[in-house]
Amino acid sequence: MKPFREYISEGVSDLGRFAGSSKTIPFWFNPKTNKLIVVGISAPGGPWHATAVAKDPRKFGTTKEEILKYMEKWDREWKYYDDFGQTAESFYDDVADQVKDISYGIQILMGEKGFFKCTLMGELVSGSFGEPTRRGSVQPTKAQWRDFVEMISLVPKIMEINLSGFSAPGQFVSLYRTDFEFFAKYGRVPQRTEIGSRMAQFREETDVLKEGSYPTGLLRTDHKGWIHPEKKMFVLWSGGDLVRPFHEEHVVNNPEEYGLTKEFIEDFFSKDERMKVKLDSLRKGILDTNKELAQEMYNRGWIRFSKFARNETISLANGSSNDFNTLHKGSLLIYPTVRWPEHEGTVPVINRIELHGKMSSIFIKSSKSWEYWLKTKKAPQREEAQIMRFNQWLCDSR
């Protein structure tokens, strides 16, 4: 492997400081130029990957005019911005102003220029190239994937990498710390002989869960939805985050499942013409999220839930002012569905639980930390220490 000093460029030294913290850090990385650009500390309102490109195109080796051409081709073709009086120019302004959180055109353009779109969450980095869920988008070479993993492996605190679109559009693979060197050398994922023995543990449905509450038939697959701790309600369905129906799409199309009415949804999106268009786009799955509706759900006590069976992760999110109290109640509600590797049972294994609040997150990676969180309603000591170190670094850097 190349020595770390060869990768010292804009933003690379910061990545090591952010790794292991409780914050979500979006960044772009180009293996050809060894250029790493940290977007900022992510919050529910941004900044996002596309925001950084739209605000400073020259930093990424492009221009506003070039971006507009890609938006006109890709974002309009995939109907990401609507035809209700909106042009590529106004869509560009929305992206730069953090009104819109994503642009397929920008992602494909950045892919053609050699940039990986990356996100750091604690000890996990996810990386994609172009627009990995869409066929016809630019595809990275094996050498580019290898260079990307090699760079990430040089940051000691990063223990896992998710490669979106590596094997096929819409699919991802997970690499653990022990896999990094092998992948950087050969460009493929090593075979794991323990997979067969682990799958043999999942022979039967759990008898721990109360019948009629959590849909146990989903336990072995990727699934998502909403849970309400106070009402002990589960509204869940099969599918990963990139698969329809999306969270807010399900709410607007099935309001009665959440104690809402169709009239409420219509009134909620009747504030102005753009909101009406957003409602139509949500119903059709053109938009994958809506922060106004998500905030309304959070305020009503709902938690956005996702379970990724492939990488054994559960994610809970609530952006209300009572965020971590609500997340704690949600954790108690799903407790019977959680089994760590060292425990016996028929419930599928979990290796990571993410708790996302309004301004910060907690990442739980062991049964000991999970029990500590459930008993004390506090961040586990190790994660708490990481938060303190991160905040101290942030203050020192200002």
Secondary structure, 3 states (H helix, E strand, C coil): CCCHHHHCCCCHHHHHHHCCCCCEEEEEEECCCCEEEECCCCECCECCHHHHHHHCHHHHCCCHHHHHHHHHHHHHHCCCCCCCCCCHHHHHHHHHCCCCCCCHHHHHHHHHCCCEEEEEECCEEEEEECCCCCCCCCCCCHHHHHHHHHHHHCCCCCCEEEEECCCCCCCEEEEEHHHHHHHHHHCCCCCCCHHHHHHCCCCCCCCCCCCCCCCHHHCCCCEEEEEECCCCEEEEEECCCCCCCCHHHHHHHCHHHHCCCHHHHHHHCCCCHHHHHHHHHHHHCCCCCCHHHHHHHHHCCCEEEEEECCCCEEEEECCCCCHHHHHHHHHHHHHHHCECCCCCCCCCECCEEEEECCCCEEEECCHHHHHHHHHHCCCCHHHHHHHHHHHHHHHHHC
